[in-house]
C-alpha cells in the first residue's frame, strides 16, 4: 500500500495527528529510548497486518506492545511477583516482559503470533510516553525499518527505509540507547530471551538470582522455529482448488468457500483475518482445506503460518 508519509513534530498538533493516524488503522513511526518503533493499534487486526506488510517481515513473529504505565500493562497480562519487581525497578525503560496474556485482553492475535503470552513494555522516551497517553491504547511496535535492515535511531533513518509505506513519522530526535530492549520471559521462570539495552546483570541483581538463558521462552521469540505451530484439532490441506467431501474451505479470492480470507485477493486483509478464520473453522470440527495463496509480499508470511498449521503433529 502506498502512502504519503507525513513528518510530524513532537508538539501538541503532532501528537494529536499521530494519534488520529493510529486510530484510523494506519502506522506511525515514533522514537523510544532504544530505537524508533513502527507503531500500530495493537487491538486492530488490519493495523497489525500493515506492520508486517510495511516491514516486509517474513513471518508472524510476536510483536512488543508499548503502553503508557504499569497499570495499563496489568490490564493485559497476568501479573506476577517477578513482574512487579522488574517493572518497579526498570519501567519506564528498555525492558520488555513476556507474561501470560489475560483472557479477553482484546489484543490482536497477530501481535502474539497466536501464543498465550504477550510481550509488553513501558518506554521511557518522553515522546513515546506522550503519544501513548494521547492515543489512549496499546501500540504494537517492532523497529521501524525494513525487515533485516539496520535498526533506526533517527527519523531520517525511518524515512530512508519506510517513506511511502507508512502514514507518519513522529520526529523526536536521536534515540539515546540505540539498541533494542532486553526481553525477559516470565511465563515459566525468569528467562533472558533477548539481550538489549538493559544489562542482564542488573536484572539478575533485582531478582536476586540468575536468569535462565534458554528453554520455554524459545517459542515466544521465535515461533517460526517450531515445525508445527497452531495445530488445529482438524487436519489442514493446502493449495486446495475446491473442497472435498466433509471438508470446510478457507478461501482466498473469488471462490465459493466457508470463510474467505479476502474475496478481493488483498493479502493485507488476508493476513488480518488469518488467525480468527482458522479458529472459527477449527470450531466446526471438520478437516480444513485452504485455497492457494500467492507466495509474494504478505503471502509468504501467510503461507509460512499455514504450512506450520498443516505440518505433521508429534
C-alpha positions in Angstrom: 0.0 0.0 0.0 1.4 3.4 -1.0 1.1 6.3 1.4 2.1 9.9 1.6 4.3 9.7 4.8 3.9 12.8 6.9 6.7 14.0 9.1 5.3 15.3 12.4 6.9 17.5 15.0 6.6 16.4 18.6 4.3 19.1 19.7 0.6 19.2 20.6 -0.6 19.2 17.0 1.9 16.5 16.1 0.8 14.2 18.9 -2.9 14.8 18.0 -2.3 14.0 14.4 -0.2 10.9 15.2 -3.0 9.5 17.5 -5.5 10.2 14.7 -3.5 8.2 12.2 -3.2 5.3 14.7 -7.0 5.4 15.4 -7.5 5.2 11.6 -5.7 1.9 11.5 -2.5 3.3 9.8 1.1 3.2 11.1 3.2 5.8 12.9 6.9 5.6 13.5 7.9 7.1 16.8 11.0 7.3 19.0 11.7 5.3 22.0 14.8 5.4 24.1 16.1 2.3 22.3 15.2 2.7 18.6 12.4 4.1 16.6 9.3 1.9 16.7 6.8 1.2 13.9 3.5 1.6 15.8 0.1 0.3 15.0 -3.1 -0.1 17.1 -2.5 -3.4 18.9 -6.2 -4.1 19.0 -6.7 -3.7 15.3 -6.0 -6.7 13.1 -5.6 -4.7 9.9 -3.2 -2.2 11.5 -1.1 -5.0 12.8 -1.1 -6.7 9.4 0.1 -3.5 7.9 3.1 -3.5 10.3 4.2 -6.9 8.7 3.4 -5.6 5.3 5.4 -2.3 5.7 8.4 -4.1 7.1 8.4 -7.0 4.7 8.5 -9.1 7.9 8.9 -12.7 6.7 6.6 -14.4 9.1 4.3 -13.6 12.0 6.7 -13.3 14.9 5.4 -11.8 18.2 5.4 -8.0 18.5 6.1 -5.9 21.6 3.2 -3.9 22.8 4.0 -0.5 24.2 1.8 1.0 27.0 1.9 4.2 29.0 2.3 2.9 32.5 2.5 -0.3 34.7 -1.2 -0.2 35.5 -2.1 -0.4 31.8 0.2 -3.4 31.3 -1.5 -5.1 34.2 -4.8 -4.9 32.3 -3.5 -7.1 29.5 -1.3 -9.7 31.2 -1.3 -12.0 34.3 0.9 -10.1 36.7 3.4 -11.8 38.9 5.8 -11.1 41.8 8.8 -11.1 39.4 7.0 -8.8 37.0 6.3 -6.4 39.9 10.0 -6.5 41.0 11.3 -5.8 37.5 8.7 -3.2 36.4 9.2 -1.3 39.7 12.9 -1.3 39.1 13.2 -0.7 35.4 10.0 0.8 33.9 9.8 3.1 32.2 12.9 1.8 30.4 14.4 -0.6 27.9 13.0 -3.8 29.3 10.3 -6.0 27.8 8.4 -8.6 29.9 6.7 -11.6 28.3 3.8 -12.7 30.5 0.6 -14.8 30.1 -2.0 -12.8 28.2 -5.3 -12.3 30.0 -8.4 -13.8 28.6 -10.4 -11.2 26.7 -7.4 -8.7 26.6 -8.5 -7.5 23.2 -5.1 -7.7 21.7 -4.9 -8.8 18.0 -3.8 -12.4 17.8 -1.3 -11.3 15.1 0.6 -9.4 17.8 1.1 -12.5 19.9 1.5 -14.9 16.9 -1.5 -16.6 18.5 0.6 -17.6 21.5 -0.8 -17.4 25.0 1.7 -14.8 26.1 2.2 -11.1 25.4 5.4 -9.0 25.3 4.9 -5.6 26.9 6.9 -2.6 28.0 6.6 0.9 29.2 9.1 3.1 27.1 11.0 5.9 28.8 11.2 8.3 25.9 9.0 11.4 26.6 7.7 11.5 23.0 6.7 7.8 23.1 5.1 8.3 26.5 3.1 11.3 25.3 2.0 9.6 22.1 0.7 6.6 24.2 -1.1 9.0 26.5 -2.8 10.9 23.7 -3.7 7.8 21.8 -5.0 6.1 24.9 -4.4 2.5 23.9 -1.8 -0.2 23.4 0.6 0.2 20.5 2.3 -2.8 18.8 5.7 -1.6 17.6 8.7 -3.5 16.2 11.7 -1.5 15.0 10.8 1.0 12.2 12.9 -0.5 9.5 12.5 -2.9 6.6 12.9 -6.4 8.0 16.6 -7.5 8.2 17.9 -3.9 7.9 19.8 -1.8 10.4 17.5 -0.5 13.2 16.7 3.2 13.0 17.7 5.7 15.7 16.6 8.9 13.9 13.6 10.0 11.9 15.8 10.2 8.8 16.7 6.5 9.2 13.0 5.7 9.3 12.2 7.8 6.2 15.0 6.3 4.3 13.6 2.8 4.8 9.8 3.3 5.1 8.8 6.5 3.4 5.7 5.8 1.2 4.8 2.7 3.2 3.5 4.3 6.5 1.2 7.1 7.5 3.5 9.3 9.6 6.8 9.7 11.3 6.9 11.5 14.7 10.3 13.1 14.9 11.7 13.0 18.5 15.4 13.4 17.7 18.0 10.7 18.1 17.4 7.7 20.4 19.7 7.5 23.5 20.1 3.8 23.9 20.4 2.8 20.3 19.8 -1.0 20.7 16.6 -2.8 21.2 15.1 -3.5 24.6 16.1 -6.5 26.7 13.4 -9.2 26.7 12.8 -11.3 29.8 10.3 -14.2 29.7 8.2 -14.7 32.9 5.9 -17.4 31.7 8.0 -20.3 33.1 10.7 -18.9 35.3 12.7 -15.7 34.5 14.5 -16.3 31.2 16.6 -14.0 29.1 15.0 -14.1 25.7 17.0 -11.3 24.1 19.9 -9.2 25.4 19.4 -5.5 24.8 19.6 -2.0 26.3 19.3 -3.2 30.0 22.2 -5.4 31.1 21.2 -8.9 32.3 23.4 -8.4 35.4 21.1 -5.6 36.6 18.0 -7.7 36.1 19.6 -10.6 38.0 20.6 -8.3 40.8 17.0 -7.1 41.1 15.6 -10.6 41.0 18.2 -11.9 43.4 19.1 -14.8 41.2 20.2 -15.9 37.8 18.2 -15.7 34.6 17.8 -18.9 32.5 19.2 -18.4 29.0 17.1 -20.8 27.1 14.2 -23.2 27.4 10.5 -22.5 27.3 11.0 -18.9 26.2 12.4 -20.0 22.8 9.0 -20.5 21.3 8.0 -17.0 22.4 10.7 -15.1 20.5 11.0 -17.4 17.6 7.7 -19.3 16.9 8.9 -19.8 13.3 11.4 -22.4 14.7 8.6 -24.8 15.5 7.8 -27.2 12.7 4.2 -27.4 13.8 2.6 -24.3 15.4 -1.0 -23.6 16.0 -2.1 -27.1 15.2 -5.9 -27.1 14.8 -7.8 -30.0 16.0 -8.6 -30.8 12.4 -6.2 -31.6 9.6 -5.2 -28.8 7.2 -4.9 -29.3 3.4 -3.1 -26.6 1.5 -3.3 -25.5 -2.2 -6.9 -26.7 -2.4 -8.7 -25.7 -5.6 -12.0 -26.9 -4.1 -13.4 -28.6 -1.0 -13.6 -32.3 -0.8 -16.5 -34.1 0.8 -16.5 -33.4 4.6 -14.1 -30.5 4.4 -14.6 -26.8 5.2 -12.8 -24.4 2.8 -10.8 -21.3 3.9 -10.8 -19.3 0.7 -8.8 -16.6 -0.9 -10.1 -14.6 -3.9 -13.2 -15.3 -5.9 -14.0 -18.8 -4.6 -17.1 -20.5 -3.1 -16.0 -21.2 0.5 -17.0 -21.4 4.2 -14.9 -18.3 5.1 -12.8 -16.1 2.9 -9.5 -14.5 3.9 -10.1 -11.9 1.3 -12.6 -12.1 -1.5 -10.8 -9.3 -3.3 -7.4 -11.0 -3.1 -6.0 -8.4 -0.7 -3.0 -10.0 1.2 -3.1 -7.4 4.0 -6.8 -8.2 4.6 -6.0 -11.9 4.4 -3.2 -11.6 7.0 -5.5 -9.7 9.3 -8.2 -12.4 9.0 -5.9 -15.5 9.2 -6.0 -16.4 12.9 -9.6 -15.6 13.5 -10.8 -17.5 10.5 -8.6 -20.6 11.4 -10.1 -20.6 14.9 -13.7 -20.3 13.5 -13.2 -23.1 11.1 -11.5 -25.3 13.6 -14.5 -25.0 15.8 -16.6 -26.8 13.1 -14.6 -30.0 13.8 -14.1 -30.8 10.1 -10.9 -31.1 8.0 -9.8 -27.6 6.8 -8.9 -27.1 3.1 -7.2 -23.8 2.2 -7.1 -22.1 -1.2 -3.8 -21.3 -2.8 -2.2 -18.1 -1.5 0.3 -16.2 -3.7 3.9 -16.6 -2.4 4.5 -12.8 -2.6 4.6 -10.0 -0.1 2.5 -10.9 3.0 1.5 -14.1 1.2 4.9 -15.5 2.2 4.1 -14.9 5.9 0.5 -16.3 5.5 1.8 -19.4 3.7 4.6 -19.9 6.3 1.9 -19.9 9.0 -0.4 -22.2 7.1 2.4 -24.7 6.4 3.1 -24.9 10.1 -0.6 -25.4 10.9 -0.6 -28.2 8.3 2.6 -29.9 9.5 2.6 -33.4 10.8 2.0 -33.5 14.6 4.0 -35.4 17.1 
